[in-house]
Amino acid sequence: MGKEQYRHELKYQIEYADYLGMRSRLKRVMRVDPHAGAEGIYRVHSIYFDNYRDRALREKIQGLAEREKFRIRFYNEDRSYFVLEKKQKRDSLCRKTGVVLDARTSVRAGAGTVCPDAGSGVKTAGHGIVRQRGVSL
């Protein structure tokens, strides 16, 4: 996941019928995600980090203009490929950066014991969150 720039992230709730119509039209001009299964979908499993005072949750509820959160994700049921992500929000802009972790490292990160190399900003920041904010799962 190379260098990421801030982007607008807008989410809308739509009716199911609208979804089906949009999906049908978009299929003509877009490719199906290569990670999708036979039905054209995939499941995303996320574990979010927060501290014992629920800092990330409280920042979101308060609507702070600048905030960040960390999560570990895996897709479908593949537990050999995990991503440690840092999501930053600045007003209406967001940025995601991440690194791929193997299964052993992701379990150690979840336990708060991972000590990542200093060469990776996201892993280093994730380790700093574990140490400085008292992150728990």
N, C-alpha and C positions, 0 to 999 in steps of 0.2 A: 504494500500500500504506500506508494510514493508520497511525495509532497502534496498535500491537499490544500486547497484554497477554501476560503469561506464561500458559502453559497446560500441562497434562499431555500428554506425548507417549508413548504406550505402543505398543510394536511386538510382535507375536506371530507366530510361525511356525505355519502351519496346513497341514493336508493339502489337496491339490487338490480332493478331493471336498467338503470342508467349505467351501472357497472358492466352488465352484459353487453349493452350497446357499444360502450367505449372499448371494451375488450375485443369485440368483433372488428371494429374499425382499426384498432391499433395493430391487430394481427397482420393486416395487409402491409404495414409499413415498418414493423419492428420484428426482430428475431426473439424467439423464446429464450429465456435465461438458460445457459447451458447447465446450470446446477439444478434445474427443475426436473422433477420426475416425469413419469409417463403422463400424468394428468396436467402437466404444465405448472405445477406449484412445488414449493418446498417449505419446510417448517424451519423456523428460526427459534433457537433456544437461547435465552439470555440470562446471565447471572449478573446482577448489578452490585457494585460495591458502594457502601455508605459507611459512615461512622456511627458510633453508639448514640449520637445525638441527631441522627437522620439529617445530616447537613445537606446532602444533595436533594433529598425530598423537600426539605423546608425551603431551599433556594428556589426550587421549581414552583412550589405553592405560592411563595411570596412574589413570584414573577420577576426575580432579579434579572437585570439586563445582561449581566455577564455571569456565567456559571459553567461548570464542567461536571462530567460524570464519567465513570469508568465502568466497563462491563466486559465480561468474557462471553463469547458467542460460539455456538456450533450449529451446523445446519443439517437438516434431516436427522438421521440417527447416526451420523458419522462422528464418532468420538475420537478420531485420529487427527482431526483438523480443528483447532480452536483459534479464535482471534481475540486478542486483548485490544479493546478499542477505548480511545479517549474521545468523547464528544464534547465540543465546546460551543457555547451559544454566546453570541454578542448581538444584542437587540434581536432583530429578525433574521440574523445570519447564523449559520452553523457550519462547523467543520468537524470532520471525523478523521482521526489518524489511528493507525493500528499496526500490530505486528502479529504474525502467526506464531502460535505456541504449540508444542507437542503435548500429548495427553499428560505426561508426568509433570511438566512445568505448569500446566494450567491447574492441576490439582494442588500443587504447592502454592500457586498464587492465591487460589481460593482459601487455602488454609493460612494465608498471610506469612508464609515462610519462603517464598521465592526471592532470590537475590539475583535479579537480572544483570546482564552486562551493562556497563556504562555507555556503550556505543549506541544504544537504542533509546531515543528520547521517550517513546511511549512506555517501554518497559521500565525505564528508569523512573519516569513519572509515576507509573503504577506502583513501583516499589516504594516511592516516596509517600504515596497515599497510604499504603499499608502501614508504613512506619509512623508518619507524622499525624495522620488523622485518626488512627486507631480503627481502621476499616474492619467491618465484620460483614459476614454474609447472612 
